[in-house]
Amino acid sequence: MGDLSREPSMEDILSSIRRVIARDEAPGSARELPDGDDILDLQAEQAPEADAAEPAEGEELVSTRSADAARQSLEALSAAITPASTASAPPAAGGRTMEEVVMEALRPMLKDWLDTHLPDMVEAMVAKEISRITGRRL
């Protein structure tokens, strides 16, 4: 450890700061700024950058054909998830169809399974896709 007697105390440091502040705030101590003609602006103006989030004019990330195919797949998935019309199914006990009873029983199990496995599945799929796009393994 160094010699503590040579280091300034907290009071010495604070008083030094107070003296500098008082000297800077004293009237007439402020430097007069020269006329604007003598000031050189060193900051070059930059052209506004194109927004990287927006695609260039006419350049879409996904082709119309691919977007339509994805939309159709999602609509088919939505139709499969949405329960079919219960008017055609014979009513079960209590006014519920067998399909409704099974869906109600499976929903908590499906939720638990998805909570457990979905994050890992998504992470693996995203990593695989990133590897495919960038050409390197993660």
Buried (B, 14 or more C-beta within 10 A) or exposed (E): EEEEEEEEEEEEEEEEEEEEEEEEEEEEEEEEEEEEEEEEEEEEEEEEEEEEEEEEEEEEEEEEEEEEEEEEEEEEEEEEEEEEEEEEBEEEEEEBBEEBEEBEEEEEEEEEEEEEEEEEEEEEEEEEEEEEEEEEEE
